[in-house]
């Protein structure tokens, strides 16, 4: 967990914003495109630590480690590769889906809303997305369930 936490700390330092600022809609000043995270020079190292974290979660589920992965899902919301990787490799992906639906990071919730057709999500979690306080999450959810 410490290695992923350290990699995320490096990422946020590079981005020049905090996770809280990102959650509130602030984008890095060097974000000239929607996939700004791709410009992070150590993205592959971050992906490597995400893979390690997925393996660790498959051995022993730890809430704090899963929460770090949810944070990376929010960062990678344009590509969605982190979420795809989690859905493919994580044994208890349903637990991670629930954490994304309940996350403070709207981009994590958006990742679930975009995949709603392909996921078996309990109705109470769908209601969270339907009633989300973020307009984008609600709109994408409604578009995808049609």
ZINOR-V284935 format. One line per field, one symbol per residue. ss: DSSP state (A for helix, B for strand, O for the rest). psi: psi as a letter, one per 20 degrees, with the letter a starting at -180 (. if undefined). A space follows every 50 residues. Layout:
ss->???
psi->???
//
This chain:
ss->OAAAAAAAAAAAAAAOOOAAAAAOOOOOOOOOOOOAAAAOOOAAAAAAAA AAAAAAAAAOOOAAAAAAAAAAAAAOOOOOAAAAAAAAAOOOAAAAAAAA AOOOOAAAAAAAAAOAAAOOOOAAAAAAAAOOOOAAAAAAAAAAAO
psi->hhggggghggghgghjrrhggghjipqqhjnirhlhhhipikhhhghghg gghggghhgoppghghhhghghgggkhggjhggggghghpglhhhhgghg hjqiohhghhhghhjhhjqnpqhhhhhghhkqipggggggghghi.
//
